[in-house]
Amino acid sequence: MKIRSGGHDYEGISYWSDFPNFFVLDMFNFRSVNVSAEDESAWIEAGATLGEVYYGIAEKSSTLAFPAGVCPTVGVGGHVSGGGYGNLMRKYGLTVDNVVDAKIIDVNGRLLDRESMGEDLFWAITGGGGASFGVVLSYKIKLVRVPSTVTVFRVRRMYDENFTDLVYRYQQIAADVLPEELFLRLNLDVVNGTNRATFIALFLGSTEELIPLLKQSFPELALNQTDCVQMSWIESVLFWTNFPTGTPINALLSRVPQVLNYLKRKSDYLKQPIPKQGLQFIFQKMVELQAPLLTFNPYGGKMAEISPSEKPFPYRSGNMFKLQYATNWNENGEEAENRYLELTRKLYAYMTPYVSMNPRQAFFNYRDIDIGINHNGRNSYQEGAVYGVKYFKGNFNRLVKIKTKVDPGNFFRNEQSIPVLPWRK
Protein backbone atom coordinates (compact mmCIF):
# COMPACT_ATOMS: atom_id res chain seq x y z
CA MET A 1 0.00 0.00 0.00
CA LYS A 2 1.33 3.39 -1.02
CA ILE A 3 0.31 6.37 1.13
CA ARG A 4 0.28 9.71 -0.69
CA SER A 5 -0.22 12.94 1.23
CA GLY A 6 -1.05 15.19 -1.68
CA GLY A 7 2.33 16.81 -2.20
CA HIS A 8 5.37 15.39 -3.99
CA ASP A 9 7.99 12.70 -3.37
CA TYR A 10 11.49 13.02 -4.86
CA GLU A 11 11.59 9.33 -5.79
CA GLY A 12 7.85 8.76 -6.29
CA ILE A 13 7.77 6.09 -3.57
CA SER A 14 4.36 7.33 -2.41
CA TYR A 15 2.67 6.45 -5.71
CA TRP A 16 4.98 4.28 -7.87
CA SER A 17 6.77 0.94 -7.63
CA ASP A 18 8.72 -1.58 -9.69
CA PHE A 19 6.54 -4.21 -8.02
CA PRO A 20 3.21 -4.52 -9.89
CA ASN A 21 0.94 -5.39 -6.96
CA PHE A 22 0.20 -2.23 -5.00
CA PHE A 23 -2.51 0.37 -4.50
CA VAL A 24 -2.42 4.05 -3.51
CA LEU A 25 -4.17 5.43 -0.44
CA ASP A 26 -4.49 9.08 -1.44
CA MET A 27 -4.92 11.49 1.48
CA PHE A 28 -5.68 14.37 -0.89
CA ASN A 29 -9.05 15.22 0.67
CA PHE A 30 -7.82 15.13 4.28
CA ARG A 31 -6.67 18.73 4.05
CA SER A 32 -8.30 20.78 6.81
CA VAL A 33 -6.23 23.38 8.68
CA ASN A 34 -7.71 24.51 12.00
CA VAL A 35 -5.68 27.31 13.57
CA SER A 36 -6.14 28.55 17.14
CA ALA A 37 -4.34 31.87 17.48
CA GLU A 38 -5.37 32.02 21.15
CA ASP A 39 -3.26 29.04 22.23
CA GLU A 40 -0.83 29.35 19.29
CA SER A 41 -1.50 25.90 17.86
CA ALA A 42 -3.19 24.21 14.90
CA TRP A 43 -4.46 20.80 13.82
CA ILE A 44 -3.38 20.13 10.25
CA GLU A 45 -4.44 17.11 8.21
CA ALA A 46 -1.95 14.98 6.29
CA GLY A 47 -3.31 15.87 2.84
CA ALA A 48 -2.96 19.64 3.30
CA THR A 49 -0.04 21.40 1.65
CA LEU A 50 2.39 23.65 3.50
CA GLY A 51 1.00 26.57 1.51
CA GLU A 52 -2.47 25.85 2.86
CA VAL A 53 -1.06 25.69 6.39
CA TYR A 54 0.77 29.00 6.02
CA TYR A 55 -2.30 30.66 4.51
CA GLY A 56 -4.46 29.40 7.38
CA ILE A 57 -2.02 30.80 9.94
CA ALA A 58 -1.79 34.18 8.17
CA GLU A 59 -5.60 34.48 8.16
CA LYS A 60 -5.54 34.39 11.97
CA SER A 61 -2.33 36.25 12.86
CA SER A 62 0.44 38.36 11.34
CA THR A 63 2.93 37.44 14.08
CA LEU A 64 2.56 33.64 14.19
CA ALA A 65 4.35 31.23 11.86
CA PHE A 66 5.38 27.59 11.57
CA PRO A 67 8.90 26.18 10.98
CA ALA A 68 8.42 24.09 7.85
CA GLY A 69 9.53 23.98 4.23
CA VAL A 70 9.93 26.83 1.76
CA CYS A 71 8.08 24.93 -1.00
CA PRO A 72 4.33 25.50 -0.48
CA THR A 73 3.16 22.52 -2.57
CA VAL A 74 4.79 19.96 -0.25
CA GLY A 75 2.24 17.74 1.52
CA VAL A 76 2.00 17.89 5.30
CA GLY A 77 1.99 14.12 5.87
CA GLY A 78 5.33 13.28 4.30
CA HIS A 79 7.05 16.52 5.25
CA VAL A 80 6.23 16.35 8.95
CA SER A 81 6.64 12.59 9.40
CA GLY A 82 10.08 12.75 7.74
CA GLY A 83 11.41 15.55 9.96
CA GLY A 84 10.74 18.70 7.95
CA TYR A 85 12.79 21.89 7.95
CA GLY A 86 12.70 25.42 6.63
CA ASN A 87 14.20 28.87 7.05
CA LEU A 88 13.05 29.15 10.68
CA MET A 89 15.12 26.09 11.59
CA ARG A 90 17.99 27.95 13.28
CA LYS A 91 15.54 29.79 15.54
CA TYR A 92 12.93 27.10 16.24
CA GLY A 93 14.35 23.75 15.11
CA LEU A 94 12.85 21.23 12.74
CA THR A 95 9.18 20.92 11.88
CA VAL A 96 8.92 17.87 14.17
CA ASP A 97 10.43 19.81 17.05
CA ASN A 98 7.17 21.77 16.99
CA VAL A 99 4.66 18.89 16.81
CA VAL A 100 2.75 18.15 20.02
CA ASP A 101 0.13 15.54 19.04
CA ALA A 102 -0.95 13.33 16.15
CA LYS A 103 -3.72 11.00 15.01
CA ILE A 104 -2.87 7.72 13.29
CA ILE A 105 -4.69 4.58 12.18
CA ASP A 106 -2.62 1.52 13.06
CA VAL A 107 -2.41 -1.87 11.37
CA ASN A 108 -5.38 -3.09 13.45
CA GLY A 109 -7.58 -0.21 12.28
CA ARG A 110 -7.53 1.66 15.59
CA LEU A 111 -7.59 5.46 15.62
CA LEU A 112 -4.94 6.61 18.08
CA ASP A 113 -3.75 9.95 19.42
CA ARG A 114 -0.49 10.65 21.24
CA GLU A 115 -1.81 9.42 24.57
CA SER A 116 -3.27 6.17 23.25
CA MET A 117 -0.44 5.37 20.81
CA GLY A 118 2.26 5.93 23.44
CA GLU A 119 5.45 7.96 23.34
CA ASP A 120 7.45 5.40 21.33
CA LEU A 121 5.13 5.44 18.33
CA PHE A 122 4.68 9.22 18.58
CA TRP A 123 8.47 9.59 18.53
CA ALA A 124 8.72 7.32 15.47
CA ILE A 125 6.16 9.22 13.37
CA THR A 126 7.75 12.59 14.12
CA GLY A 127 10.82 12.12 11.97
CA GLY A 128 10.99 8.40 11.20
CA GLY A 129 8.46 8.39 8.38
CA GLY A 130 4.76 7.84 9.12
CA ALA A 131 4.14 5.40 6.25
CA SER A 132 6.20 2.65 7.97
CA PHE A 133 3.96 2.59 11.02
CA GLY A 134 0.38 3.36 9.96
CA VAL A 135 -1.73 5.99 8.25
CA VAL A 136 -1.18 9.40 9.83
CA LEU A 137 -4.36 11.50 9.58
CA SER A 138 -3.25 14.74 11.23
CA TYR A 139 -0.73 16.52 13.40
CA LYS A 140 -1.18 19.13 16.11
CA ILE A 141 1.51 21.76 15.70
CA LYS A 142 2.86 24.46 18.00
CA LEU A 143 3.02 27.82 16.23
CA VAL A 144 5.95 30.15 16.80
CA ARG A 145 6.19 33.91 17.16
CA VAL A 146 7.77 36.11 14.50
CA PRO A 147 8.08 39.92 14.21
CA SER A 148 5.40 41.77 12.28
CA THR A 149 8.17 42.80 9.87
CA VAL A 150 11.02 40.56 8.67
CA THR A 151 13.83 41.23 6.20
CA VAL A 152 14.74 39.19 3.11
CA PHE A 153 17.30 39.47 0.36
CA ARG A 154 18.52 37.55 -2.66
CA VAL A 155 21.93 38.59 -3.99
CA ARG A 156 24.04 36.96 -6.68
CA ARG A 157 27.81 36.95 -7.12
CA MET A 158 29.76 35.63 -10.12
CA TYR A 159 33.09 33.83 -10.25
CA ASP A 160 35.11 37.00 -10.94
CA GLU A 161 33.85 38.63 -7.71
CA ASN A 162 36.29 37.21 -5.14
CA PHE A 163 34.29 33.99 -5.42
CA THR A 164 36.40 31.44 -3.53
CA ASP A 165 37.04 33.74 -0.55
CA LEU A 166 33.36 34.65 -0.46
CA VAL A 167 32.12 31.04 -0.31
CA TYR A 168 34.86 30.02 2.12
CA ARG A 169 33.97 32.84 4.51
CA TYR A 170 30.27 31.95 4.19
CA GLN A 171 31.03 28.44 5.45
CA GLN A 172 32.79 29.88 8.49
CA ILE A 173 29.98 32.15 9.65
CA ALA A 174 26.55 30.94 8.42
CA ALA A 175 26.07 28.25 11.06
CA ASP A 176 28.48 29.13 13.87
CA VAL A 177 28.69 32.95 13.94
CA LEU A 178 25.47 34.48 12.62
CA PRO A 179 22.59 34.83 15.11
CA GLU A 180 19.81 32.23 15.06
CA GLU A 181 17.41 34.90 13.79
CA LEU A 182 19.22 34.85 10.43
CA PHE A 183 18.97 31.96 7.98
CA LEU A 184 21.30 32.46 5.02
CA ARG A 185 21.10 29.84 2.28
CA LEU A 186 23.69 29.53 -0.50
CA ASN A 187 22.90 28.13 -3.95
CA LEU A 188 25.80 27.33 -6.27
CA ASP A 189 25.12 26.82 -9.97
CA VAL A 190 26.59 27.49 -13.41
CA VAL A 191 25.29 30.17 -15.79
CA ASN A 192 26.71 30.62 -19.28
CA GLY A 193 29.69 28.49 -18.36
CA THR A 194 30.51 30.50 -15.22
CA ASN A 195 30.08 29.73 -11.51
CA ARG A 196 27.40 31.72 -9.70
CA ALA A 197 26.53 32.02 -6.01
CA THR A 198 23.07 33.09 -4.87
CA PHE A 199 22.60 34.07 -1.22
CA ILE A 200 19.01 33.99 0.03
CA ALA A 201 18.16 35.25 3.51
CA LEU A 202 15.37 35.44 6.05
CA PHE A 203 16.10 37.67 9.03
CA LEU A 204 13.69 38.02 11.93
CA GLY A 205 14.37 41.72 12.32
CA SER A 206 14.79 44.96 10.45
CA THR A 207 17.13 46.02 7.65
CA GLU A 208 18.70 48.53 10.04
CA GLU A 209 19.75 45.64 12.31
CA LEU A 210 20.82 43.32 9.49
CA ILE A 211 23.18 45.60 7.52
CA PRO A 212 25.69 46.30 10.36
CA LEU A 213 25.46 42.67 11.46
CA LEU A 214 26.61 41.38 8.06
CA LYS A 215 29.07 44.22 7.58
CA GLN A 216 30.84 42.96 10.69
CA SER A 217 30.48 39.18 10.22
CA PHE A 218 30.43 38.86 6.43
CA PRO A 219 31.92 41.96 4.79
CA GLU A 220 32.88 39.86 1.75
CA LEU A 221 29.21 39.80 0.73
CA ALA A 222 29.14 43.62 0.45
CA LEU A 223 25.41 43.72 1.16
CA ASN A 224 23.66 47.04 0.46
CA GLN A 225 20.48 48.41 1.96
CA THR A 226 18.93 48.37 -1.52
CA ASP A 227 19.40 44.57 -1.62
CA CYS A 228 17.07 44.15 1.36
CA VAL A 229 13.28 44.13 1.46
CA GLN A 230 11.12 44.38 4.58
CA MET A 231 7.82 42.53 4.59
CA SER A 232 5.52 40.36 6.68
CA TRP A 233 6.44 36.74 7.39
CA ILE A 234 3.72 35.42 5.06
CA GLU A 235 5.05 37.67 2.27
CA SER A 236 8.52 36.21 2.90
CA VAL A 237 7.07 32.76 2.18
CA LEU A 238 6.08 34.02 -1.27
CA PHE A 239 9.51 35.63 -1.73
CA TRP A 240 11.30 32.38 -0.94
CA THR A 241 9.08 30.56 -3.45
CA ASN A 242 10.20 33.05 -6.14
CA PHE A 243 6.77 34.60 -6.59
CA PRO A 244 6.91 38.17 -7.96
CA THR A 245 6.68 40.95 -5.38
CA GLY A 246 3.06 41.84 -4.73
CA THR A 247 1.69 38.37 -5.43
CA PRO A 248 -1.47 37.85 -3.29
CA ILE A 249 -1.08 35.29 -0.51
CA ASN A 250 -3.84 33.10 -1.93
CA ALA A 251 -1.19 31.96 -4.43
CA LEU A 252 -0.10 29.67 -1.58
CA LEU A 253 -3.30 27.67 -2.08
CA SER A 254 -2.19 26.49 -5.53
CA ARG A 255 -1.30 22.80 -5.70
CA VAL A 256 0.67 23.13 -8.93
CA PRO A 257 4.30 22.16 -8.11
CA GLN A 258 7.10 24.66 -8.71
CA VAL A 259 9.04 22.01 -10.66
CA LEU A 260 6.99 20.48 -13.48
CA ASN A 261 9.82 18.68 -15.25
CA TYR A 262 12.02 15.72 -14.33
CA LEU A 263 14.31 15.95 -11.32
CA LYS A 264 16.86 14.18 -9.15
CA ARG A 265 17.86 15.12 -5.61
CA LYS A 266 20.58 13.89 -3.26
CA SER A 267 21.83 15.07 0.16
CA ASP A 268 24.96 15.29 2.29
CA TYR A 269 26.14 16.81 5.57
CA LEU A 270 29.12 19.09 6.06
CA LYS A 271 30.85 18.97 9.44
CA GLN A 272 33.69 21.39 8.67
CA PRO A 273 34.33 23.99 5.98
CA ILE A 274 35.55 22.80 2.60
CA PRO A 275 39.10 24.21 2.18
CA LYS A 276 39.69 26.79 -0.54
CA GLN A 277 41.53 24.31 -2.73
CA GLY A 278 38.60 21.93 -2.41
CA LEU A 279 36.13 24.69 -3.30
CA GLN A 280 38.11 25.53 -6.43
CA PHE A 281 38.04 21.86 -7.41
CA ILE A 282 34.24 21.70 -6.92
CA PHE A 283 33.69 24.94 -8.84
CA GLN A 284 35.71 23.53 -11.75
CA LYS A 285 33.77 20.27 -11.73
CA MET A 286 30.43 22.13 -11.62
CA VAL A 287 31.44 24.04 -14.77
CA GLU A 288 32.24 20.70 -16.44
CA LEU A 289 28.93 19.13 -15.36
CA GLN A 290 26.81 22.28 -16.01
CA ALA A 291 23.43 20.96 -14.83
CA PRO A 292 23.57 20.13 -11.08
CA LEU A 293 22.94 22.82 -8.47
CA LEU A 294 24.45 22.61 -4.96
CA THR A 295 22.65 24.18 -1.98
CA PHE A 296 24.07 24.88 1.49
CA ASN A 297 21.51 25.01 4.33
CA PRO A 298 23.13 26.22 7.58
CA TYR A 299 22.49 24.57 10.93
CA GLY A 300 23.61 25.91 14.31
CA GLY A 301 21.34 27.91 16.60
CA LYS A 302 18.46 25.85 17.98
CA MET A 303 19.52 22.85 15.88
CA ALA A 304 22.73 22.50 17.90
CA GLU A 305 20.86 22.58 21.23
CA ILE A 306 18.59 19.56 20.69
CA SER A 307 19.73 16.01 21.49
CA PRO A 308 20.33 13.68 18.50
CA SER A 309 17.93 11.17 20.11
CA GLU A 310 15.14 13.68 20.82
CA LYS A 311 13.59 12.76 17.46
CA PRO A 312 14.50 10.10 14.84
CA PHE A 313 16.33 12.82 12.90
CA PRO A 314 19.86 12.62 14.41
CA TYR A 315 21.87 15.42 12.77
CA ARG A 316 22.12 18.19 15.34
CA SER A 317 25.27 19.58 16.97
CA GLY A 318 28.44 19.02 14.93
CA ASN A 319 26.70 19.40 11.59
CA MET A 320 27.33 22.76 9.94
CA PHE A 321 25.34 22.39 6.72
CA LYS A 322 22.89 20.10 5.05
CA LEU A 323 23.73 19.97 1.35
CA GLN A 324 21.29 19.32 -1.48
CA TYR A 325 22.24 18.30 -5.01
CA ALA A 326 19.50 19.24 -7.46
CA THR A 327 19.18 18.59 -11.18
CA ASN A 328 16.11 19.41 -13.31
CA TRP A 329 15.62 18.56 -16.98
CA ASN A 330 12.91 18.76 -19.64
CA GLU A 331 13.95 16.15 -22.19
CA ASN A 332 11.86 12.99 -22.38
CA GLY A 333 13.26 9.50 -22.58
CA GLU A 334 15.53 7.07 -20.77
CA GLU A 335 18.72 8.33 -22.41
CA ALA A 336 18.21 11.87 -21.10
CA GLU A 337 17.21 10.51 -17.70
CA ASN A 338 20.36 8.42 -17.39
CA ARG A 339 22.54 11.31 -18.53
CA TYR A 340 21.19 13.76 -15.92
CA LEU A 341 21.18 11.15 -13.17
CA GLU A 342 24.84 10.48 -13.92
CA LEU A 343 25.70 14.20 -13.80
CA THR A 344 24.11 14.46 -10.35
CA ARG A 345 25.88 11.35 -9.09
CA LYS A 346 29.22 12.65 -10.38
CA LEU A 347 28.97 15.87 -8.38
CA TYR A 348 27.98 13.80 -5.33
CA ALA A 349 31.05 11.63 -5.90
CA TYR A 350 33.36 14.65 -6.27
CA MET A 351 32.16 15.89 -2.87
CA THR A 352 33.13 12.65 -1.09
CA PRO A 353 36.37 13.94 0.54
CA TYR A 354 34.61 16.89 2.18
CA VAL A 355 31.39 15.47 3.66
CA SER A 356 30.38 13.13 6.49
CA MET A 357 31.62 9.53 6.45
CA ASN A 358 30.93 6.23 8.20
CA PRO A 359 28.10 6.55 7.48
CA ARG A 360 27.78 9.12 4.71
CA GLN A 361 24.75 10.88 6.15
CA ALA A 362 21.53 11.62 4.25
CA PHE A 363 18.29 13.49 4.94
CA PHE A 364 15.18 11.28 4.93
CA ASN A 365 12.93 13.96 3.41
CA TYR A 366 15.36 14.19 0.48
CA ARG A 367 14.51 10.64 -0.49
CA ASP A 368 17.29 9.00 -2.53
CA ILE A 369 17.04 5.38 -3.67
CA ASP A 370 20.68 5.46 -4.76
CA ILE A 371 21.62 4.81 -1.12
CA GLY A 372 19.58 1.61 -0.80
CA ILE A 373 16.36 -0.19 -1.70
CA ASN A 374 14.35 -2.66 0.37
CA HIS A 375 12.71 -5.55 -1.51
CA ASN A 376 10.83 -6.47 1.70
CA GLY A 377 11.76 -10.13 1.45
CA ARG A 378 13.87 -12.45 3.58
CA ASN A 379 16.71 -9.89 3.81
CA SER A 380 14.48 -6.93 4.62
CA TYR A 381 16.30 -6.00 7.82
CA GLN A 382 19.75 -6.13 6.23
CA GLU A 383 18.59 -4.10 3.22
CA GLY A 384 16.82 -1.60 5.45
CA ALA A 385 19.90 -1.07 7.58
CA VAL A 386 21.88 0.08 4.52
CA TYR A 387 19.82 3.23 4.04
CA GLY A 388 18.37 3.35 7.56
CA VAL A 389 21.70 4.05 9.26
CA LYS A 390 22.45 6.81 6.71
CA TYR A 391 19.13 8.52 7.40
CA PHE A 392 18.86 7.89 11.15
CA LYS A 393 22.26 6.73 12.49
CA GLY A 394 21.81 5.14 15.95
CA ASN A 395 18.10 6.00 16.02
CA PHE A 396 17.52 3.38 13.31
CA ASN A 397 17.63 0.55 15.86
CA ARG A 398 14.94 2.15 18.02
CA LEU A 399 12.77 2.70 14.93
CA VAL A 400 13.12 -1.00 14.04
CA LYS A 401 12.07 -2.09 17.53
CA ILE A 402 9.02 0.18 17.44
CA LYS A 403 8.12 -1.03 13.95
CA THR A 404 8.40 -4.67 15.06
CA LYS A 405 6.09 -3.97 17.99
CA VAL A 406 3.34 -2.02 16.18
CA ASP A 407 3.44 -3.72 12.74
CA PRO A 408 5.09 -7.14 13.19
CA GLY A 409 3.75 -8.41 9.84
CA ASN A 410 5.34 -5.48 7.96
CA PHE A 411 2.03 -4.51 6.34
CA PHE A 412 3.14 -0.88 5.99
CA ARG A 413 6.14 -1.19 3.70
CA ASN A 414 7.79 0.46 0.73
CA GLU A 415 11.18 0.65 -0.98
CA GLN A 416 12.70 2.58 1.93
CA SER A 417 10.47 1.74 4.88
CA ILE A 418 11.63 0.81 8.37
CA PRO A 419 11.98 -3.00 8.49
CA VAL A 420 11.00 -5.36 11.28
CA LEU A 421 13.56 -7.32 13.28
CA PRO A 422 14.52 -10.58 11.55
CA TRP A 423 12.61 -13.59 12.85
CA ARG A 424 14.72 -16.23 14.56
CA LYS A 425 13.75 -19.79 15.55
Salt bridges, closest charged atoms under 4 A:
GLU11 OE2 - LYS264 NZ 2.56
ASP26 OD2 - ARG4 NH2 2.66
GLU40 OE2 - ARG145 NH2 2.87
GLU52 OE2 - ARG31 NH2 2.66
GLU52 OE1 - ARG255 NH2 3.03
ASP97 OD2 - ARG316 NH1 2.82
ASP106 OD2 - ARG110 NH2 2.67
GLU119 OE2 - ARG114 NE 2.84
ASP120 OD1 - ARG398 NH2 2.82
ASP165 OD1 - LYS276 NZ 2.91
GLU180 OE2 - LYS91 NZ 3.52
GLU181 OE2 - LYS91 NZ 3.07
ASP189 OD2 - ARG196 NH2 2.75
GLU220 OE1 - ARG169 NE 3.99
ASP268 OD2 - ARG360 NH2 2.66
GLU288 OE1 - LYS285 NZ 3.42
GLU331 OE2 - ARG339 NH2 3.24
ASP368 OD1 - LYS264 NZ 2.86
ASP368 OD2 - LYS266 NZ 2.70
ASP370 OD2 - LYS264 NZ 3.62
ASP370 OD2 - LYS266 NZ 2.88
ASP370 OD1 - ARG345 NH2 2.92
GLU383 OE2 - HIS375 ND1 3.13
ASP407 OD2 - LYS403 NZ 2.72
GLU415 OE1 - LYS2 NZ 2.57
